[in-house]
């Protein structure tokens, strides 16, 4: 290892390699401090060629490379194991925004650019980069791509995958593949970039990307509605789709338990009553008539008794106050105590039945737990978190919830990925043919198993 | 081969296998009759299990399989070679629409379902399947996925890839992989379905899919504008993006030459004058105010002199008349004489410069040719067709045009794919690292090279 470290220092210069224990610490563990590891060193390449050099040197030494961006992942996908024999490759020095094209609606960004800085640069050009999630102030573009990040406006703009037009990748053997094309349509050969999006650094390392921008919608309408139950929320979703179409950019479900937690720990009261479930709808468009349509949705929902109360924000400030309710749920849950989190998706139509059945299964199989369910209903993605007492077994609760997910043809990771956290669950949840296919892809692209080993797939 | 045919007949029954020369003919050649082939037989499985059986039997016999849907492709990707030793696997008997969920906005369809029938079924459920292109009355869903079809509303809904939520695939060894999940978000492991979308049947055979539906927009605005030149059309695109946002579902450029051809061969006159270039804009939304916004775009474009004339359709009939101009271009070109077609894309901002430079290169390198350029400007996709005399050499013209495409970082196949038609051009156009990566993917998934050999990649 000393030999490898010397070679890495030669290749990267003194600023490009960290070896002191104190310097390594922030790269050794995820921000939730759930997955502690111990890197041999942290390589900080400043260019794509340096990334390639690191990969080649590590490969020659038979040492694994763990790519890391902003280290904001929720599944431990970007931190090394505890062996002290893995090299963390931080993209944090590759921060350039190489180009912005406000007419063609594209931007070319290096992997280590913090997402918020990319958003702001797009904003200065009068355009919107619609990848947006809670950790955007620290998360980096490369990590968002490697994780196929979801977030708050997937219902409108899709996952990160749909916004990636081109990629530059360093393969497991150090080959640089430059696919930084700023094209909306390209059917010339296999679309190989798709393999690297969402594969969490296990097949190659994203060093730069061309992202799609959109025109900034001029008007926004944000509404909060109290609904009797999730079935009513589902009818409301259909109504909103019919009236607002793809101007809908958020359709969030907040359970009664979530609201109670937010009231208790943040002192935030819902303006539409503390009882029942809530739906937060946000739509945006440059067309006149957005507000009129949103008012129509509200009126119709009340008339049909799919909502018991509702409010449409009169200002950006009021809209922010409505969003604060939703955005405080996670922190309120943390203050309440220990929880077992699930980031699941099911077919949207199945959400009410899923919530019923999962609740019943937990009541029977894990008495004393409480469910804090909320999330991106418009995408079928529910953060189904279970508040537990010390006596409860997290693995058993995972299995109960994911068993119900399976019965509805759902996913055990809608947006957070697999990382190291869900590897065993994934193997249980996926069909053997799918696991075999994934292993075949991994073997083809990383035959020595040196790219982020043990993430997504168990070491073979 | 006689032995294989007997086994296939056993597996499929008499209705499942065609061997008579007259029966084989429609499967032997593409509809444009450019790529004649000769199949050993045509297997017509009626189920996924039968598809798997065909693939296994052919593999045991070392015989190649060529999957075929509606056989409407433009690059010869779905027809066999002339050896008489390839088996065409037609998906045409797998036509079921297995499920439609108008609330969750998904439909599950077998590969052999004709696209228009799928669209109509979605329509009966009050929803829209937004994959739409000229051949939709014959093209099948599986082929649209295998080709990652583009078409008329990509600017809004993206390519077919973006509308595929789940796939069922038969691999080269006959393994069935069932990924028919109706989920909008799923980050549980590698998104392996992406490999099969757009790979033209060379990595696996699509047998069924879950497609995304959308709410049907209530209002449509269709406008035709005469513009001084492509640079003005580009300014008009930015104006439209700012005013109409993602309600834009078509932004088509029609060159002066295209208009003249349509006038000559179809007798269709433009309502906004026969001179100059034209832009056809279509936007759709359920929000009130769409028409007002479209009128605003027209007025501003005229005021800025980015348009010299313009008309907004007053009825569906008028809108259809405007579209007829655009849709008659291809047929008019055919009536005019021989042409060398190019389906290219460049960064949208580069379109005016690309048109200038390609025109200059052709004038110098292939005097006597005329350019018939038109297409999906909102996607950066230009059908850059070159009208030629018998003396002109098609390959030389391809190389001239694609050379300019390369200089602009473009694609030599924006939406039609590679098939057998562009295999050699692809090898010239792509970086060696990309070709090597594509070959590695092919070798991993089809190690014996028996799935649609010679398509996309040259036989190795």
Contacts between the chains, C-beta under 8 A, distances in Angstrom:
chain1	res1	chain2	res2	distance
A	101	B	347	6.7
A	101	B	348	8.0
A	101	B	349	5.3
A	102	B	238	7.7
A	103	B	234	6.4
A	103	B	237	7.4
A	103	B	238	5.4
A	103	B	348	6.6
A	103	B	349	4.5
A	104	B	347	4.8
A	104	B	348	4.0
A	104	B	349	4.0
A	104	B	350	7.6
A	104	B	380	7.1
A	105	B	241	7.2
A	105	B	348	7.2
A	106	B	347	6.8
A	147	B	187	7.2
A	148	B	187	5.5
A	148	B	191	7.4
A	150	B	185	5.7
A	150	B	187	7.4
A	154	B	184	7.2
A	154	B	185	6.4
A	155	B	184	7.8
A	158	B	162	6.9
A	159	B	185	6.4
A	159	B	187	7.8
A	161	B	191	7.4
A	162	B	158	6.9
A	162	B	162	5.7
A	171	B	437	7.3
A	175	B	433	5.5
A	175	B	436	7.7
A	176	B	433	7.0
A	177	B	431	7.4
A	177	B	433	4.6
A	177	B	434	6.1
A	177	B	437	5.9
A	178	B	431	6.4
A	178	B	433	7.4
A	179	B	434	6.7
A	181	B	409	5.6
A	181	B	410	7.6
A	181	B	411	6.9
A	182	B	347	4.3
A	182	B	409	6.6
A	183	B	345	4.9
A	183	B	346	7.3
A	183	B	347	6.7
A	183	B	380	6.0
A	183	B	409	7.7
A	183	B	410	6.6
A	183	B	411	5.4
A	183	B	414	7.4
A	184	B	154	7.2
A	184	B	155	7.8
A	184	B	345	6.9
A	184	B	348	7.1
A	184	B	379	4.4
A	184	B	380	5.2
A	184	B	381	7.4
A	185	B	150	5.7
A	185	B	154	6.4
A	185	B	159	6.4
A	185	B	345	4.9
A	185	B	376	7.4
A	185	B	379	4.8
A	185	B	380	6.6
A	185	B	381	4.8
A	185	B	411	7.1
A	185	B	414	4.1
A	185	B	415	5.5
A	186	B	345	6.2
A	186	B	411	4.1
A	186	B	413	7.6
A	186	B	414	6.4
A	187	B	147	7.2
A	187	B	148	5.5
A	187	B	150	7.3
A	187	B	159	7.7
A	187	B	198	5.9
A	187	B	411	7.3
A	187	B	413	4.9
A	187	B	414	6.4
A	187	B	415	5.5
A	187	B	416	6.7
A	187	B	417	4.9
A	187	B	418	7.4
A	188	B	411	4.7
A	188	B	412	5.3
A	188	B	413	4.3
A	188	B	418	6.4
A	188	B	422	7.4
A	188	B	426	5.9
A	188	B	429	6.6
A	188	B	430	7.0
A	189	B	418	6.0
A	189	B	426	5.4
A	189	B	430	6.1
A	189	B	434	7.0
A	189	B	435	7.9
A	189	B	438	5.7
A	189	B	456	6.0
A	189	B	457	7.7
A	190	B	195	7.5
A	190	B	198	7.3
A	190	B	199	5.5
A	190	B	203	7.9
A	190	B	437	7.9
A	190	B	438	4.7
A	190	B	441	5.9
A	190	B	442	7.9
A	190	B	456	7.0
A	191	B	148	7.4
A	191	B	161	7.5
A	191	B	194	7.0
A	191	B	197	7.6
A	191	B	198	5.4
A	192	B	434	6.9
A	192	B	437	5.2
A	192	B	438	6.4
A	192	B	441	6.7
A	194	B	191	7.0
A	194	B	194	3.5
A	194	B	195	7.1
A	194	B	197	7.9
A	195	B	190	7.5
A	195	B	194	7.1
A	195	B	195	6.9
A	195	B	441	7.6
A	197	B	191	7.5
A	197	B	194	8.0
A	198	B	187	5.9
A	198	B	190	7.3
A	198	B	191	5.4
A	199	B	190	5.5
A	203	B	190	7.9
A	214	B	245	7.6
A	214	B	246	6.7
A	215	B	241	4.2
A	215	B	242	5.4
A	215	B	245	5.2
A	215	B	246	7.6
A	217	B	245	5.6
A	234	B	103	6.4
A	237	B	103	7.4
A	238	B	102	7.7
A	238	B	103	5.4
A	241	B	105	7.2
A	241	B	215	4.2
A	242	B	215	5.4
A	242	B	286	6.7
A	243	B	286	5.9
A	244	B	286	6.7
A	244	B	287	7.0
A	245	B	214	7.6
A	245	B	215	5.2
A	245	B	217	5.6
A	245	B	285	5.9
A	245	B	286	4.5
A	245	B	287	7.1
A	246	B	214	6.7
A	246	B	215	7.6
A	246	B	246	6.3
A	247	B	285	7.4
A	247	B	287	6.3
A	285	B	245	5.9
A	285	B	247	7.4
A	285	B	285	7.5
A	285	B	287	6.0
A	286	B	242	6.6
A	286	B	243	5.9
A	286	B	244	6.7
A	286	B	245	4.4
A	286	B	293	7.2
A	287	B	244	7.0
A	287	B	245	7.1
A	287	B	247	6.3
A	287	B	285	6.0
A	287	B	287	4.8
A	287	B	289	4.8
A	287	B	290	5.8
A	287	B	293	5.0
A	288	B	288	7.6
A	288	B	289	3.6
A	288	B	292	5.7
A	288	B	293	6.4
A	289	B	287	4.8
A	289	B	288	3.6
A	289	B	289	3.1
A	289	B	290	7.7
A	289	B	292	7.8
A	290	B	287	5.8
A	290	B	289	7.7
A	292	B	288	5.8
A	292	B	289	7.8
A	293	B	286	7.2
A	293	B	287	5.1
A	293	B	288	6.4
A	345	B	183	4.9
A	345	B	184	6.9
A	345	B	185	4.9
A	345	B	186	6.2
A	346	B	183	7.3
A	347	B	101	6.6
A	347	B	104	4.8
A	347	B	106	6.8
A	347	B	182	4.3
A	347	B	183	6.7
A	348	B	101	8.0
A	348	B	103	6.7
A	348	B	104	4.0
A	348	B	105	7.2
A	348	B	184	7.1
A	349	B	101	5.3
A	349	B	103	4.5
A	349	B	104	3.9
A	350	B	104	7.6
A	376	B	185	7.4
A	379	B	184	4.4
A	379	B	185	4.8
A	380	B	104	7.1
A	380	B	183	6.0
A	380	B	184	5.2
A	380	B	185	6.6
A	381	B	184	7.3
A	381	B	185	4.8
A	409	B	181	5.6
A	409	B	182	6.6
A	409	B	183	7.7
A	410	B	181	7.6
A	410	B	183	6.7
A	411	B	181	6.9
A	411	B	183	5.5
A	411	B	185	7.2
A	411	B	186	4.1
A	411	B	187	7.3
A	411	B	188	4.6
A	412	B	188	5.4
A	413	B	186	7.6
A	413	B	187	4.9
A	413	B	188	4.3
A	414	B	183	7.4
A	414	B	185	4.2
A	414	B	186	6.4
A	414	B	187	6.4
A	415	B	185	5.5
A	415	B	187	5.5
A	416	B	187	6.7
A	417	B	187	4.8
A	418	B	187	7.4
A	418	B	188	6.4
A	418	B	189	6.0
A	422	B	188	7.4
A	426	B	188	5.9
A	426	B	189	5.4
A	429	B	188	6.6
A	430	B	188	7.0
A	430	B	189	6.1
A	431	B	177	7.3
A	431	B	178	6.4
A	433	B	175	5.5
A	433	B	176	7.0
A	433	B	177	4.6
A	433	B	178	7.4
A	434	B	177	6.1
A	434	B	179	6.6
A	434	B	189	7.0
A	434	B	192	6.9
A	435	B	189	7.8
A	436	B	175	7.7
A	437	B	171	7.3
A	437	B	177	5.9
A	437	B	190	7.9
A	437	B	192	5.2
A	438	B	189	5.6
A	438	B	190	4.7
A	438	B	192	6.4
A	440	B	444	5.5
A	440	B	445	7.1
A	441	B	190	5.9
A	441	B	192	6.7
A	441	B	195	7.6
A	441	B	444	6.6
A	442	B	190	8.0
A	443	B	444	7.2
A	444	B	440	5.5
A	444	B	441	6.6
A	444	B	443	7.2
A	444	B	444	3.4
A	445	B	440	7.1
A	456	B	189	6.0
A	456	B	190	7.0
A	457	B	189	7.7
